[in-house]
Amino acid sequence: MSDEKKLAIIATKGTLDWAYPPYILASTAAALGYQVEIFFTFYGLQLLKKNLNLKVSPLGNPGMPMPMGMDKWFPVIGTAIPGMESIMTIMMKQKMKSKGVASVGELRDLCIEAEVKLVACQMTVDLFDMNPKDFIDNLEFGGAATFFEFAGESDICLYI
């Protein structure tokens, strides 16, 4: 049994705003000496695609701060207006860039460099008829049992 601390993360979301937590936590833990594995399942598999075309969806996310205090006066139903997803995605990317936050691609590359193990859920790939060629090279395909081998011995397990 190793003395090295272990962090296991399950990533289930595939939007721009939900891409940051697993990669930030994984890269930080790896920098702190943890052995880290992220298991990407269902919509989280979008985070492993070569072409990261992630969007943020303000719909159904009332906690999302909006510019100009819009969250105080703009009705939540207004976020369903056609084009709002694109507008909010552009705004979030600009905000991240202006604050010096790394892009999702940069964070993912940092995780790969730090030897974070990235596991794509094979069952979900099959379920949604995804093409494995659409995913990055530095990952493993496996099922829940693959994840549990690592998670069962982890010090911390996070569901994101």
N, C-alpha and C positions, 0 to 999 in steps of 0.2 A: 504494500500500500504506500502510495506516494504522500509526501508531506505537502506537495503543491496543492494550493487551493483551486477549486473548480467552480466555474459558473456555467450553468445551463440556461439557455434562453429559447423560448418558443415564440416565433414571430408569425403572426396570423393576419396582419393587416398589410395592404398593398398601396396605400396612399402616401403622398409626399410627407405629410406631417407624421405619419406613423412609421416612416422609414428611419427616422433619426434615432428613436430610443434604442432599438436593438444594436445598431452599429456604434452609437456613442458609448453605451454601457459595455459592449464587448471589447471595443478598442481600449477603453479606459482600464477595464479589468485585466486585459492582456498586458498593458503597460505596467500594471501593479504586480505582475507575476502570476496571475491566474491562468490556468488552462481553461479555454473557453470554447464552447460549442453552441452554435445557433441552429435550431431546427426550424426550417421554413415550411409552413403548411398552408393550405388553401390560398387566400389572397396574398399572403406573405411571400409567395413564390415570385411575385412581381419584382421583388427587391433583388432577385438573382438574375434577372434578364440582362443580356448584353446591352440592349437598348433600354435605358431607364427613362421611360416616358411617364413619370409619376405625376399625378395631379393631387391637389388638395380638394376635398369636398366639404364646403361649409354647411351643406344640407345635413341636418341632424346633429350638428356639432355646436350647440348653443354656447359652449364655453370658449369658442374661438374668438379672440379679441379682433375687432375689426377697426380699420382706420377711421379717423375723424369721428370716433365715438359711435360709429354706425350700429354697434351692438346694442346701443341704448335706444336708438330710434328707428332703425331699419327692421322691418318685420322679418322674422325667421323664414316665413314663406317666401320672402323676396330672394332668398338664396337659391330658390328653384328656377329663377328666371334664366332662360337660355343664355349661355355665355358667362354666367357667374363663376362657374367652376374654373374656366380659363382665366378670368380676371383675378380670382383669388389665388390661383396657382402662380401667376406672374407676380402678384403682390408679395406672396410669401417668399418666392425665390429672390426677389429684390431685397426684401427685409433681411433674409439670411446673409446675402452677399454684403449688404451695407454694414452688418454687425460682425463680419469676418468669420461667419460660421462656414465650415467646410461643406461641400456639396455631398449628396448621398453617395455618388460615385467615388469621391475622394475618401470618405469614411469607409466605404466597402474595401477600397484598395488598402487602406491602413489596416483593416482587420486581416486581410489576406497576408500582408507583409508581417503582421504580428502573429501569424500562424493560428488565427481563430479558425476552428473547423466549421465549415458551412455545409449543412446537410439539407438537401431538397427532399421533401416527402414524395416518395415514389408513387404512393397510392393517389395523391392529389394530382400529380403529373399525369397519371393514367386516367383518372376521373375526368379531368378537363381536356383530355387529348392534347396536352402541351407537347411541343417538340423539344427534346433535350438539347438540340443544337442551338436553341434560342437563349440558353443559359450560359453564364460565364464558365470558364474552364476549371477554376479552382474550387470545385465542390464535389460532394459525394451524394449519391442518391441512396436513400434508405427509408425504412419505415419506422413506425413508432418504436419497435423493438430496438432499432439502432440507437434512437434517442435515449431510451430508457437505460441502455447499457452505461451511458455516460451520466445521465441525470440521476440515476440511482446512487451514484457515488459523489454527486456534486455537493458543495457546501451551500450553494445558493441556486435556486431554480426560479426563473421569472417567466411569466406568461404575458406577452405583449401583443 
